[in-house]
Amino acid sequence: MQTDAEACLWKRLRNKQLERQMAIELDGGQHLGQQAYDGQRTDYLRRHGIAVIRFWDNQVLQETAAVMDSIWAALMQSHVQEGNSP
């Protein structure tokens, strides 16, 4: 089951057909005790060419536009790093 923050974010990302290798991690209070696990997962994803961007749930719910801007900027940065023009 999705959290409110996940539902909020996916509503905005759905059907955009963004073809980038990027993981968007949403962290809530349950993540406070699992930083080591999250770090290992992030390292694994990055080793496999997947960029990782993290937000707190409350950021998504309270600062949605800023979160979307950050995601867009990260996508554009990865696009430029791949050697493509924006």
FIPABA-969755 format. One line per 5 residues: number of its first residue (from 1); their letters; for each residue z, y, x of N, C-alpha, C, O, CB. Coordinates in steps of 0.2 Angstrom, whole numbers, plus 2048, in hexadecimal, padded with zeros to 3 digits. Atoms other than C-alpha are relative to their C-alpha. Glycine has a CB too. Layout:
NUM	a	Z Y X Z Y X Z Y X Z Y X Z Y X ~ ... .
//
This chain:
1	mqtda	800 7FA 804 800 800 800 800 806 804 804 807 809 806 800 7FB ~ 801 7FA 7FD 7FB 811 806 806 805 7FF 809 805 7FA 7FA 804 7FF ~ 7FB 7FB 801 808 81F 809 7FC 806 7FD 7F6 806 7FD 803 802 807 ~ 803 7FA 803 805 830 801 7FC 803 805 7F6 806 803 806 804 7FD ~ 804 7FC 7FB 7FF 837 811 7FA 7FC 802 7F5 7FF 803 805 800 807 .
6	eaclw	806 804 7FF 7F3 829 814 7FB 801 7FA 7F5 802 7FC 801 7F8 801 ~ 804 7FF 805 7EC 82B 803 7FD 807 800 7F7 808 7FE 804 7FF 7F9 ~ 803 7F9 800 7EA 83E 805 7FB 800 805 7F6 803 804 806 804 802 ~ 805 7FF 7FA 7E1 83C 816 7FA 7FC 7FE 7F4 7FE 7FF 803 7FD 806 ~ 806 804 801 7D5 82E 810 7FC 803 7FA 7F6 802 7FA 802 7F9 7FE .
11	krlrn	803 7FC 806 7D1 838 800 7FB 805 803 7F5 806 801 805 803 7FC ~ 804 7FB 7FD 7CA 845 80C 7FB 7FD 805 7F5 800 806 804 805 804 ~ 804 803 7FB 7C2 839 819 7FB 7FB 7FC 7F5 7FA 7FF 804 7FC 805 ~ 804 805 804 7BA 82C 80C 7F9 803 800 7F8 808 7FE 803 7FE 7FA ~ 807 7FF 801 7A7 82B 80C 7FD 806 804 7F8 808 803 7FF 802 7F9 .
16	kqler	803 7FC 7FB 7A5 837 81A 7FB 7FD 805 7F8 800 809 805 804 804 ~ 804 804 7FC 79D 829 824 800 803 807 7FB 803 80B 7F9 800 7FE ~ 7FF 7FE 7FA 7A4 82F 834 800 7FA 805 803 7F5 804 807 804 801 ~ 801 806 7FB 79E 823 842 802 801 807 7FF 801 80B 7F8 7FF 800 ~ 7FD 7FF 7FA 7AA 826 84F 805 7FB 801 808 7F8 7FC 803 807 801 .
21	qmaie	7FB 805 7FF 7B6 81A 857 807 804 801 809 806 806 7FF 7FC 807 ~ 7FA 7FC 800 7C6 823 852 805 7FD 7FC 804 7FB 7F6 7FF 807 7FF ~ 7FA 802 804 7D7 81D 84C 804 806 7FE 806 80A 803 804 7FA 803 ~ 7FC 7FB 802 7E1 829 842 807 7FD 7FE 807 7F9 7F9 7FD 805 7FA ~ 7F9 803 801 7F4 825 842 804 805 7FC 804 80A 7FE 803 7FE 807 .
26	ldggq	7FC 7FB 804 7FF 82C 835 807 7FD 801 808 7F7 7FF 7FE 800 7F8 ~ 7FA 803 7FE 811 82A 83A 805 803 7FB 805 80A 7FA 802 802 807 ~ 7FB 7FD 804 820 82C 82E 807 7FE 803 807 7FC 809 800 7FD 7F9 ~ 7F9 801 7FD 833 829 830 800 7F9 803 804 7F8 807 805 801 7FB ~ 7FF 807 7FE 830 816 832 7FD 7FF 808 7FF 7FA 80B 7FC 7FC 7FC .
31	hlgqq	803 800 7F9 827 81A 843 805 802 805 804 801 80B 7FA 804 801 ~ 7FC 7FD 7FB 836 822 84B 803 7FA 805 804 7FB 80B 806 803 7FD ~ 7FD 805 7FC 83D 811 851 7FA 7FB 804 7FC 7F6 807 804 7FB 7FC ~ 805 804 7FD 82C 80A 857 7FB 803 804 7F5 802 804 7FC 7FC 7FA ~ 805 7FC 7FB 825 816 864 7FD 7FB 805 7F7 7FC 807 804 806 803 .
36	aydgq	803 804 7FB 823 808 870 7FA 7FC 7FE 7F5 7FB 801 806 7FB 803 ~ 805 803 804 819 7FE 864 7FA 804 7FF 7F4 802 801 802 7FD 7FA ~ 806 7FB 802 80E 80D 85F 7FD 801 807 7F6 802 807 803 806 7FD ~ 803 7FE 7F9 80B 811 872 7FC 7FA 802 7F7 7FB 805 806 801 805 ~ 804 806 7FE 805 7FF 875 7FA 800 7FC 7F5 7FE 7FF 804 7FA 800 .
41	rtdyl	806 801 805 7FA 7FF 866 7FB 806 802 7F5 805 802 802 801 7F9 ~ 804 7FB 7FE 7F3 810 86C 7FC 7FF 806 7F6 800 807 804 807 801 ~ 803 802 7FA 7F0 80A 87D 7FA 7FB 7FF 7F5 7FB 802 805 7FD 805 ~ 805 805 801 7E7 7FB 877 7FA 803 7FD 7F4 801 7FF 803 7FA 7FB ~ 805 7FD 804 7DC 805 86B 7FB 804 805 7F5 804 805 802 804 7FB .
46	rrhgi	804 7FC 7FB 7D7 811 879 7FD 7FC 805 7F7 7FE 807 805 805 804 ~ 804 804 7FC 7D3 803 885 7FA 7FD 7FD 7F5 7FB 801 805 7FA 802 ~ 805 803 804 7C7 7FD 878 7FB 806 7FE 7F7 805 7F9 802 7FC 7FA ~ 805 7FB 801 7BE 80E 877 802 804 7F9 7FD 807 7F7 7F9 7FE 800 ~ 7FF 7FD 807 7C7 814 867 805 806 802 80B 805 804 803 7FB 7FB .
51	avirf	7FB 7FA 7FF 7CF 826 868 805 7FF 7FA 804 7FD 7F5 7FC 806 7FF ~ 7FB 800 805 7DF 828 85F 803 807 7FF 804 80A 804 806 7FB 803 ~ 7FD 7FA 802 7E6 837 856 805 7FF 7FC 805 7FB 7F7 7FA 805 7FD ~ 7FA 801 804 7F7 838 84F 803 806 7FC 802 80B 7FE 806 7FD 804 ~ 7FD 7FB 804 7FF 842 841 806 7FD 7FD 807 7F7 7FB 7FB 803 7FB .
56	wdnqv	7FA 801 804 810 842 838 7FD 800 7F9 7F9 804 7F7 806 804 801 ~ 801 800 808 80F 83E 825 800 807 7FD 7FC 809 7FA 804 7FB 7FD ~ 7FF 7F9 803 816 84F 821 7FB 805 802 7F9 809 7FE 807 802 802 ~ 806 7FC 7FE 808 857 82B 7FA 7FF 7FB 7F7 804 7F9 7FE 7FF 807 ~ 806 801 805 7FB 84F 820 801 803 7F9 7FD 805 7F6 7FF 7F8 800 .
61	lqeta	7FE 7FE 807 804 853 810 801 808 800 7FF 80A 7FA 806 7FD 7FE ~ 7FE 7F9 800 809 865 815 7FB 804 803 7FA 80A 802 807 801 803 ~ 805 7FD 7FC 7FB 86A 821 7FA 7FD 800 7F7 7FC 805 803 801 807 ~ 806 804 800 7EC 861 81B 7FA 803 803 7F7 7FF 807 7FF 7FE 7F8 ~ 806 7FD 7FD 7DF 86D 820 801 800 807 7FC 7FF 80B 800 808 7FD .
66	avmds	7FF 800 7F9 7E6 86F 831 7FF 7F9 803 7FC 7F8 809 807 802 802 ~ 802 807 7FE 7E6 85C 833 7F9 7FE 800 7F6 7FB 805 804 7FB 7FC ~ 808 801 801 7D4 85B 82D 7FD 803 806 7F8 800 809 7FE 802 7F9 ~ 803 7FC 7FA 7D0 868 83A 801 7FD 806 7FC 7FC 80A 802 807 800 ~ 7FF 804 7F9 7D8 85E 848 7FC 7FA 800 7F9 7F8 806 808 7FF 800 .
71	iwaal	804 806 800 7CF 84E 843 7F9 802 801 7F6 7FF 805 800 7FD 7F9 ~ 807 7FD 7FF 7BE 858 842 7FF 802 807 7FA 800 80B 7FF 805 7FC ~ 800 7FE 7F9 7C2 85F 853 800 7FA 805 7FC 7FA 80A 805 805 802 ~ 800 806 7FC 7C6 84E 85B 7F9 7FD 7FF 7F7 7FA 804 806 7FC 7FE ~ 807 803 801 7B6 847 853 7FB 803 804 7F6 800 807 7FE 7FF 7F9 .
76	mqshv	806 7FC 7FD 7AB 855 85A 801 7FF 808 7FC 7FF 80B 801 807 7FE ~ 7FE 801 7F9 7B4 853 86B 7FD 7F9 803 7FA 7F9 808 807 801 802 ~ 802 806 7FE 7B0 841 86C 7F8 7FF 7FF 7F5 7FC 803 803 7FA 7FB ~ 807 800 801 79E 844 866 7FD 803 806 7F8 801 809 7FE 804 7FA ~ 802 7FD 7FB 79C 850 874 801 7FC 807 7FC 7FC 80B 803 807 801 .
81	qegns	7FE 804 7FA 7A4 845 881 7FB 7FA 800 7FA 7F7 806 807 7FD 800 ~ 805 806 800 797 837 87C 7F9 803 802 7F5 7FF 803 800 7FD 7F9 ~ 806 7FD 7FD 78A 843 882 7FB 802 7FA 7F5 803 7FB 7FC 7FB 804 ~ 803 7FE 805 784 848 871 801 808 7FE 806 80A 800 801 7FC 7F9 ~ 7FF 7F9 802 781 85A 86B 804 801 7F9 802 7FD 7F5 7FA 804 801 .
86	p	7FD 7FF 806 78C 860 85D 7FC 802 7FA 7FE 802 7F4 806 805 800 .
//
